[in-house]
Amino acid sequence: MAESKKIDKSKLSKKQLKKLRLKRKTYILGGIVALLLIASLIAPMLTPWDPYATDPLNMRAAPSAEHIFGTDYLGRDVFSRVLSGARTSIFATLVLVIISFVIGSAIGIICGYYGGFVDNILMRITDILLSLPQLVLAVAVAGMMGGSLTNALIAIGITSWTSYARLARSHTMRIKQLPYIDSVRMTGSGDLNILLRHVFPNLIGSMLVNATLEIGTTMLSIAGLSFLGLGVAPPAAEWGSMVSEGRAYLQLAPWTVFAPAASILVAVMIFNYFGECVCDLANMNEV
């Protein structure tokens, strides 16, 4: 069996081999992402200590067998707080990406399909928002609204839908010019039926690829606002706010900063790498 597989593999072209390796890499990274999501979902069951329980007699304890990542300035177990914070950081990111995906795709499809006055107005608004630095605008909006996770998501969401709208609009303008769309119109199908059954299914793949690429950026934005005190407020466990809390004790207890910072780094790298693999695979399938 092994020899036959080698022979079959040797018959593949370089392009086919590259595609096969890319598929395997994507599946492996997809499995890692799934494990990360599952671990975040069941984080309360995995925490060895109460992430909010303080211990005045064990403040700023170094990492040990009892406390893997040590304790913070209130004696709270850092490892338990990192696990608990994963649920907030990751799922808040996914919620924002999904909402931005839905809103941006809907706006882009409507603009691309109907054009005219509505298209001009919405696209000019999109251009204005795209011209502004996302994080700077999010800081300004979150500062006016006050610090909370909901306000942070709203602040970032104000601009995060624009990339989806642009992409959906361009694909819709291309799809509506295809001959089979004219054939569907001649059968008496309405615009809503055409959009839902023929336009949206043909652009969903590209939109999902873009969404996977946006996860890492969105996660960094949420952590950045929390670090500045404009996102999740202490004592809630969230990676950005944990880094902000621990920086005052960086010289005395550096593990209180390194653990959540490393978690952000690893999570963003995994999602970004997964998004790039999905994008490369999609581009290879189109060729």
C-alpha positions, 0 to 999 in steps of 0.5 A: 500500500505504501509503495502504491501511494508513493507511485501515485504521489510521484505521478502528481505535478508540482502544482498538484503536490503544492496544492496537496501540501497546502490542503494538509497544512490548512486542515492541520491549522483548522484542527488547531483553531478548532481545539483553541475554540473548544478550549476557550469554550470550556475554559471554566472547566479547565481552570485549576483555580478560581480566576477571580479568587485573591490570596494576599499571602501569595501575591506575585508568586513566581511560576511553580508546579502549583501555579504554572504561570505564577500569581499576580499582584492580588494573588490570583492564579495567572494561568486560570485567568489566561484560560478564562480570558481566552473565552472573552478575547477569542469569542468577542473577536469572532462575534465582531467579525461575524457581525461585520461580515453580515453588515458589510456583505449586505451593504456591498451586495445592495450597492453592487447590484442596484448602484445609483444614488444609494451606491454613491452615498454608501461608498463615499461613507466607506471611503471616508471610514477607510481613510481614517486609521481604524484603531485611532477612530476606535480609541476616540469612539470608545473614549466618548462612550466609556470603557466596556466590552460592548462599547469596544466592539461598537467602536471597532465595528464602526470601521471593520465592515468596510472591507467586506462591503468593498469586496462584496460590491466588486464581486456583485458587480461582476456576477450580475453581468454574467449571462445566466443572471439575465436568464434567471431574470427572464424566468420572472425571478425577483431581485431578492431571489436572485441575490439570495440564490445566485449572487450571495452563494457565488461570493460567499467563498471570497468573503469567508476568506477575507473574514479569516484574515481579519480575525487576527487584526480584530483580536489585536484591536480589542486587546489594544482597547482593553490595554488602554482601559477602553475595553474590558474593565478589571477585574474581568479576565481579558488578555489586553486588560491583564497586560495593562494590569501587570505592567505596573509590576513588570520588574517584580512579576514579569510573568503577569505580563508575559503570559497574557502577551504570549497568549495574544501573540500565539492566538493571532499567529494561529488565526493569521496563518490559518487565514493565509493558508485558506486564502492561498488555497482559494486562489489556487482553486481559482487558477 
